[in-house]
Amino acid sequence: WPFEAGPVALVDANGIVFLSNIADWKYRSIAPLSAAALEQIRLTQQYTGKDIARVLVPGARWAAQDRVVQPVGVLGWHLIRFVSVAEARRAAMNAAVASSLSLTIAGLLALVVDQRRRHRKIAAASRRELERASAQLEQRIAERTQELVRANDDLEQRYRDVHATEQLLRETQSELVQAGKLAMLGQMAAGMTHELNQPLTALRVFADNAIAFLDRGDAPSARENLGHIANAAGRMGRLIGQLKGFARKSPGSTGAVDLATSIENSALLLRSDFAEADAALEVRIERAAVVIGDPIRVEQVLINLMRNALDAVKSCAVRRVVVSLSSDDRAMLRISDSGTGITPQVREHLFEPFFTTKLSGAGLGLGLAISASIVQAMNGELVVSEGDEGGAAFTLLLPLAEPRSGGSPS
């Protein structure tokens, strides 16, 4: 095209030149554009930043040109070649004047016929070139279309692979969460045995006393002992219910979670462990908070963090774990201990799977990794810092649930 004698232009369905061997012709229209065409181009953003409203004015040199138009492809494109015979006509007339001013009318007519014949030859050659260029364009469009189809098929396959991988990750995470819960239940088994043994012993003693009081005819005392039996049985039922709820596999459904209730349930399950270690567990509810999540998984995070805090203070002179809850723009649940703290080197790897500072067999190193994953799934954060008493402090930052009809989430 740069070596063509005349202008060549490729226009779209709206008559806009988007390819030409004359740079100034690009992004001009060969005719004024209608309002509908301008609106369509604006919506599709086909020529963003281009002044396509300008109408092409060829100029004096090409004012008398002939146009050869060839359709291209199925998108409404046209290839236009501008053929000018002005220079040939000028040369012929100069030759005629130079040779003889007395040429007859017949000679002039013969010259005109010859010029038309040569013009037809030039037009035919141009048409052949135009058809060849059109065929090349169609071939390139077909090849590019095939490439796009193959690329689209490849993207669809990649999407299916990514979707399958995400599903496998979800299932694996769910199994890891369940394994972590069962591991915690195993660690709490000894404490639960002691916790259930006390009310069982009390039940036996109160039952024997009630029988003795009934034999004596002392109904009020027997009734009082039966009340003690009912209270002990209720306490055992609550404890067993918490264990059953914690042990079952979570269905993964989400809902409103009262963090104060989750703290109470977690503390109930660990009370015997703290008593056995002669450690104090303080719960400070400064302001209640409700978040969106799975209550079973939230309790799993709390139990894991509270057990870690208990392990950290077992060998210390002061054995205290403080659980505090407050809220502002989001809920903040903090678990701090009076242990020896966490070194910066350990803190860098704390949330990595299978990383643990405990003795071999005392833990798999999955608790904090699973806890961090659960908190992230709730759009929250789990961060570690130095505690008020020199130990470690783990803080859960969770978005609050939306209040109902102008009410408070607490």
C-alpha positions as CSV (number, residue, x, y, z in Angstrom):
1,W,0.0,0.0,0.0
2,P,2.7,2.7,0.7
3,F,3.9,2.1,-2.9
4,E,0.5,2.4,-4.6
5,A,0.1,5.2,-7.1
6,G,-3.2,6.3,-5.5
7,P,-4.9,6.2,-2.1
8,V,-6.2,2.9,-0.7
9,A,-8.5,2.7,2.3
10,L,-10.3,0.0,4.3
11,V,-13.6,1.2,5.8
12,D,-16.0,-0.5,8.3
13,A,-19.8,-0.9,8.0
14,N,-20.3,2.8,9.0
15,G,-18.0,4.1,6.3
16,I,-15.1,5.0,8.7
17,V,-11.6,4.6,7.4
18,F,-9.5,2.6,9.9
19,L,-6.6,1.5,7.5
20,S,-5.1,3.6,4.7
21,N,-1.8,4.4,3.0
22,I,-2.5,8.1,3.7
23,A,-2.2,8.6,7.5
24,D,-4.4,11.7,7.5
25,W,-7.3,9.7,6.2
26,K,-7.5,7.3,9.1
27,Y,-10.5,7.6,11.5
28,R,-12.4,9.8,9.1
29,S,-15.8,8.9,7.5
30,I,-16.3,8.9,3.8
31,A,-19.8,10.4,4.4
32,P,-21.5,12.2,7.3
33,L,-22.4,9.8,10.1
34,S,-26.0,9.5,11.4
35,A,-26.9,10.1,15.0
36,A,-27.7,6.4,15.4
37,A,-24.3,5.4,14.1
38,L,-22.5,7.9,16.4
39,E,-24.5,6.5,19.4
40,Q,-23.7,2.9,18.5
41,I,-20.0,3.7,18.2
42,R,-20.0,5.6,21.5
43,L,-21.7,2.6,23.3
44,T,-19.3,0.0,21.9
45,Q,-16.2,2.4,22.4
46,Q,-14.8,1.1,19.1
47,Y,-12.9,4.4,18.4
48,T,-12.3,5.7,21.9
49,G,-10.4,9.0,21.7
50,K,-10.8,9.4,17.9
51,D,-12.6,12.3,16.2
52,I,-14.6,10.1,13.8
53,A,-17.1,12.8,13.0
54,R,-14.7,14.4,10.5
55,V,-15.7,13.8,6.9
56,L,-13.0,12.8,4.5
57,V,-12.1,15.5,1.9
58,P,-9.6,14.0,-0.6
59,G,-8.1,17.3,-1.8
60,A,-7.5,18.9,-5.2
61,R,-5.1,16.2,-6.5
62,W,-7.7,13.5,-6.0
63,A,-10.9,15.6,-6.6
64,A,-11.6,13.8,-9.9
65,Q,-10.7,10.3,-8.9
66,D,-12.6,7.1,-9.6
67,R,-13.3,4.7,-6.9
68,V,-13.1,0.9,-7.1
69,V,-15.0,-0.7,-4.1
70,Q,-14.7,-4.4,-3.1
71,P,-16.6,-6.0,-0.1
72,V,-14.4,-7.8,2.5
73,G,-15.6,-10.5,4.9
74,V,-18.9,-10.7,6.7
75,L,-18.6,-7.6,8.9
76,G,-19.6,-5.1,6.3
77,W,-16.1,-3.9,5.5
78,H,-15.1,-2.4,2.1
79,L,-11.7,-2.0,0.4
80,I,-11.6,1.2,-1.7
81,R,-8.9,2.1,-4.2
82,F,-8.8,5.6,-5.7
83,V,-7.7,5.6,-9.4
84,S,-6.7,8.9,-11.0
85,V,-6.3,9.4,-14.7
86,A,-5.4,13.1,-14.5
87,E,-1.7,12.6,-15.0
88,A,-2.1,10.3,-18.0
89,R,-4.5,12.7,-19.6
90,R,-2.2,15.6,-19.0
91,A,0.7,13.8,-20.6
92,A,-1.3,12.8,-23.7
93,M,-2.5,16.3,-24.3
94,N,1.0,17.7,-24.0
95,A,2.2,15.1,-26.5
96,A,-0.7,16.0,-28.9
97,V,0.0,19.7,-28.7
98,A,3.8,19.2,-29.2
99,S,3.3,16.9,-32.3
100,S,0.8,18.9,-34.1
101,L,-1.8,21.5,-33.5
102,S,-3.6,20.4,-36.6
103,L,-4.8,17.0,-35.4
104,T,-8.2,16.3,-36.7
105,I,-11.3,15.7,-34.7
106,A,-10.9,12.0,-35.5
107,G,-7.4,11.9,-33.9
108,L,-8.7,13.5,-30.8
109,L,-11.5,11.0,-30.6
110,A,-9.0,8.2,-31.2
111,L,-6.9,9.6,-28.3
112,V,-10.0,9.7,-26.0
113,V,-10.9,6.1,-27.0
114,D,-7.3,5.0,-26.3
115,Q,-7.4,6.8,-22.9
116,R,-10.6,5.1,-22.0
117,R,-9.2,1.7,-23.0
118,R,-6.1,2.3,-20.9
119,H,-8.3,3.5,-18.0
120,R,-10.3,0.2,-18.3
121,K,-7.1,-1.7,-18.2
122,I,-5.9,0.1,-15.1
123,A,-9.3,-0.3,-13.5
124,A,-9.3,-4.1,-14.3
125,A,-5.8,-4.4,-12.9
126,S,-6.8,-2.5,-9.8
127,R,-9.9,-4.7,-9.4
128,R,-7.7,-7.8,-9.6
129,E,-5.4,-6.4,-7.0
130,L,-8.4,-5.5,-4.8
131,E,-9.8,-9.0,-5.1
132,R,-6.4,-10.5,-4.2
133,A,-6.1,-8.2,-1.1
134,S,-9.7,-9.1,-0.2
135,A,-9.0,-12.8,-0.3
136,Q,-5.9,-12.3,1.8
137,L,-7.9,-10.4,4.4
138,E,-10.6,-13.0,4.5
139,Q,-8.0,-15.8,5.0
140,R,-6.3,-13.8,7.8
141,I,-9.7,-13.2,9.5
142,A,-10.6,-16.9,9.3
143,E,-7.2,-17.8,10.8
144,R,-7.6,-15.3,13.6
145,T,-11.1,-16.6,14.3
146,Q,-9.8,-20.1,14.6
147,E,-7.1,-18.9,17.0
148,L,-9.7,-17.1,19.1
149,V,-11.9,-20.2,19.2
150,R,-9.0,-22.4,20.4
151,A,-8.0,-19.7,23.0
152,N,-11.7,-19.7,24.3
153,D,-11.8,-23.5,24.5
154,D,-8.5,-23.4,26.5
155,L,-9.9,-20.7,28.9
156,E,-13.0,-22.8,29.4
157,Q,-11.0,-25.9,30.3
158,R,-8.8,-23.8,32.7
159,Y,-11.9,-22.5,34.4
160,R,-13.3,-26.0,34.9
161,D,-9.9,-27.1,36.3
162,V,-9.8,-24.1,38.7
163,H,-13.4,-24.8,39.8
164,A,-12.6,-28.4,40.5
165,T,-9.5,-27.4,42.4
166,E,-11.5,-24.9,44.5
167,Q,-14.1,-27.6,45.3
168,L,-11.3,-30.0,46.4
169,L,-9.7,-27.3,48.6
170,R,-13.1,-26.7,50.3
171,E,-13.5,-30.4,51.0
172,T,-10.0,-30.7,52.2
173,Q,-10.4,-27.7,54.5
174,S,-13.6,-29.1,55.9
175,E,-11.9,-32.4,56.6
176,L,-8.9,-30.6,58.3
177,V,-11.3,-28.6,60.4
178,Q,-13.1,-31.8,61.5
179,A,-9.7,-33.5,62.2
180,G,-8.6,-30.5,64.3
181,K,-11.8,-30.7,66.4
182,L,-11.4,-34.4,67.0
183,A,-7.8,-33.9,68.0
184,M,-8.9,-31.2,70.5
185,L,-11.6,-33.6,71.9
186,G,-8.9,-36.2,72.4
187,Q,-6.8,-33.7,74.4
188,M,-9.8,-32.7,76.5
189,A,-10.9,-36.3,77.2
190,A,-9.1,-36.6,80.5
191,G,-10.6,-33.4,81.8
192,M,-14.1,-34.3,80.6
193,T,-13.8,-37.6,82.5
194,H,-13.0,-35.7,85.7
195,E,-15.7,-33.1,84.9
196,L,-18.4,-35.8,84.5
197,N,-17.2,-38.0,87.4
198,Q,-17.9,-35.3,90.0
199,P,-21.6,-35.0,89.2
200,L,-21.9,-38.8,88.9
201,T,-20.5,-39.1,92.4
202,A,-22.9,-36.4,93.6
203,L,-25.8,-38.2,92.0
204,R,-25.0,-41.4,93.8
205,V,-24.6,-39.7,97.2
206,F,-27.8,-37.6,96.7
207,A,-29.8,-40.7,95.6
208,D,-28.6,-42.7,98.7
209,N,-29.6,-39.8,100.9
210,A,-33.0,-39.5,99.3
211,I,-33.7,-43.2,99.9
212,A,-32.6,-42.8,103.5
213,F,-34.8,-39.8,104.0
214,L,-37.8,-41.5,102.5
215,D,-37.3,-44.5,104.8
216,R,-37.4,-42.1,107.7
217,G,-40.5,-40.4,106.3
218,D,-38.5,-37.1,105.9
219,A,-40.1,-36.0,102.6
220,P,-38.8,-32.4,102.6
221,S,-35.1,-33.6,102.9
222,A,-35.7,-36.3,100.2
223,R,-37.2,-33.6,97.9
224,E,-34.2,-31.4,98.5
225,N,-31.8,-34.2,97.6
226,L,-33.9,-34.9,94.5
227,G,-33.5,-31.3,93.5
228,H,-29.7,-31.6,93.8
229,I,-29.9,-34.7,91.6
230,A,-31.8,-32.8,89.0
231,N,-29.3,-29.9,89.0
232,A,-26.3,-32.3,88.7
233,A,-28.0,-34.1,85.8
234,G,-28.7,-30.8,84.1
235,R,-25.1,-29.8,84.4
236,M,-24.0,-33.1,82.9
237,G,-26.5,-32.7,80.1
238,R,-25.3,-29.3,79.2
239,L,-21.7,-30.5,79.1
240,I,-22.5,-33.5,77.0
241,G,-24.5,-31.4,74.7
242,Q,-21.6,-29.0,74.1
243,L,-19.3,-32.0,73.4
244,K,-21.8,-33.4,70.9
245,G,-22.3,-30.1,69.1
246,F,-18.6,-29.5,69.0
247,A,-17.7,-33.0,67.7
248,R,-20.3,-33.2,64.9
249,K,-19.2,-32.2,61.4
250,S,-20.2,-28.7,60.5
251,P,-22.5,-28.5,57.5
252,G,-20.7,-25.2,56.5
253,S,-23.9,-23.1,56.9
254,T,-23.5,-19.6,58.2
255,G,-25.8,-17.4,60.4
256,A,-25.7,-15.0,63.3
257,V,-23.1,-15.9,65.9
258,D,-23.2,-14.3,69.4
259,L,-19.6,-14.2,70.4
260,A,-20.4,-13.9,74.1
261,T,-22.3,-17.2,73.9
262,S,-19.5,-18.8,72.0
263,I,-17.0,-17.7,74.7
264,E,-19.2,-19.2,77.4
265,N,-19.6,-22.5,75.6
266,S,-15.9,-22.7,74.9
267,A,-15.0,-21.9,78.6
268,L,-17.5,-24.6,79.8
269,L,-15.6,-27.2,77.8
270,L,-12.2,-26.2,79.1
271,R,-13.1,-25.4,82.7
272,S,-11.8,-28.8,83.9
273,D,-8.5,-28.4,82.0
274,F,-7.9,-25.0,83.7
275,A,-8.8,-26.4,87.1
276,E,-6.4,-29.3,86.7
277,A,-3.6,-26.9,85.7
278,D,-4.5,-24.6,88.6
279,A,-4.8,-21.8,86.1
280,A,-7.3,-18.9,86.1
281,L,-9.6,-18.2,83.2
282,E,-11.0,-14.7,83.2
283,V,-13.8,-13.6,80.8
284,R,-14.5,-9.9,80.3
285,I,-17.4,-9.0,78.1
286,E,-17.1,-5.3,77.7
287,R,-19.7,-5.2,74.9
288,A,-21.6,-8.0,73.2
289,A,-21.1,-8.5,69.5
290,V,-22.9,-10.5,66.8
291,V,-21.0,-11.7,63.6
292,I,-21.9,-13.8,60.6
293,G,-20.3,-17.3,60.5
294,D,-20.6,-20.9,61.6
295,P,-21.0,-21.1,65.4
296,I,-19.3,-24.5,65.6
297,R,-16.2,-23.3,63.8
298,V,-16.1,-20.1,65.8
299,E,-16.0,-22.2,69.0
300,Q,-13.3,-24.4,67.5
301,V,-11.1,-21.3,67.0
302,L,-11.8,-20.1,70.5
303,I,-11.1,-23.5,72.1
304,N,-7.8,-23.8,70.1
305,L,-6.6,-20.4,71.2
306,M,-7.6,-20.9,74.8
307,R,-5.9,-24.3,75.0
308,N,-2.8,-22.8,73.4
309,A,-2.9,-20.0,76.1
310,L,-3.3,-22.6,78.8
311,D,-0.3,-24.6,77.5
312,A,1.7,-21.4,77.5
313,V,1.1,-20.7,81.3
314,K,1.3,-24.2,82.7
315,S,5.0,-23.9,83.7
316,C,4.7,-20.2,84.9
317,A,4.4,-18.9,88.4
318,V,1.4,-16.8,87.4
319,R,-1.1,-18.9,85.4
320,R,-3.8,-16.6,84.0
321,V,-5.6,-16.4,80.7
322,V,-7.9,-13.4,79.9
323,V,-10.6,-13.5,77.3
324,S,-12.1,-10.1,76.5
325,L,-14.7,-9.0,74.0
326,S,-15.5,-5.5,72.7
327,S,-16.7,-3.9,69.5
328,D,-16.6,-0.6,67.7
329,D,-16.8,-0.7,63.9
330,R,-16.0,-4.4,64.2
331,A,-15.9,-7.1,66.8
332,M,-12.6,-7.5,68.7
333,L,-12.1,-10.7,70.7
334,R,-8.7,-10.9,72.5
335,I,-7.1,-13.9,74.3
336,S,-4.0,-13.1,76.2
337,D,-1.9,-15.1,78.6
338,S,0.8,-14.6,81.3
339,G,3.3,-16.9,79.6
340,T,6.7,-16.3,78.3
341,G,5.5,-14.9,74.9
342,I,6.5,-15.7,71.3
343,T,9.8,-14.8,69.8
344,P,9.9,-12.8,66.5
345,Q,11.4,-15.8,64.7
346,V,8.6,-18.1,65.7
347,R,5.9,-15.4,65.0
348,E,6.9,-15.3,61.3
349,H,6.0,-19.0,60.9
350,L,3.2,-19.2,63.4
351,F,0.3,-19.7,61.0
352,E,2.0,-22.1,58.7
353,P,0.6,-25.6,58.5
354,F,2.5,-28.3,60.5
355,F,4.6,-25.7,62.3
356,T,4.6,-26.2,66.1
357,T,6.8,-25.4,69.1
358,K,5.3,-28.2,71.2
359,L,7.0,-31.5,71.9
360,S,6.7,-34.3,69.5
361,G,3.2,-36.0,69.8
362,A,1.7,-33.0,71.6
363,G,0.3,-31.4,68.5
364,L,0.2,-31.5,64.7
365,G,0.8,-27.8,64.1
366,L,-2.5,-27.4,62.3
367,G,-4.5,-25.6,65.0
368,L,-3.5,-22.0,64.2
369,A,-3.4,-22.6,60.4
370,I,-7.0,-23.9,60.5
371,S,-8.1,-21.1,62.9
372,A,-6.6,-18.4,60.6
373,S,-8.3,-20.0,57.6
374,I,-11.7,-20.0,59.4
375,V,-11.3,-16.4,60.4
376,Q,-10.3,-15.4,56.8
377,A,-13.4,-17.1,55.5
378,M,-15.5,-14.8,57.7
379,N,-13.7,-11.8,56.2
380,G,-11.8,-11.2,59.4
381,E,-8.2,-11.2,60.7
382,L,-6.3,-13.2,63.3
383,V,-3.3,-11.3,64.5
384,V,-0.7,-12.0,67.3
385,S,0.9,-9.4,69.5
386,E,2.5,-9.1,72.9
387,G,0.2,-9.5,75.9
388,D,-0.4,-7.1,78.8
389,E,1.4,-9.5,81.2
390,G,4.4,-10.2,78.9
391,G,2.9,-13.3,77.2
392,A,1.2,-13.6,73.9
393,A,-2.1,-12.1,72.8
394,F,-4.2,-13.4,69.9
395,T,-6.9,-11.0,68.6
396,L,-9.8,-11.9,66.3
397,L,-11.1,-8.9,64.3
398,L,-14.5,-9.7,62.7
399,P,-17.0,-7.6,60.8
400,L,-20.2,-7.1,62.7
401,A,-23.5,-8.5,61.4
402,E,-25.9,-6.0,59.9
403,P,-28.5,-4.7,62.4
404,R,-32.1,-5.6,61.8
405,S,-34.4,-2.8,60.9
406,G,-32.5,-0.1,62.7
407,G,-31.8,-2.2,65.8
408,S,-28.5,-3.0,67.5
409,P,-26.5,-6.2,66.5
410,S,-25.8,-7.0,70.1
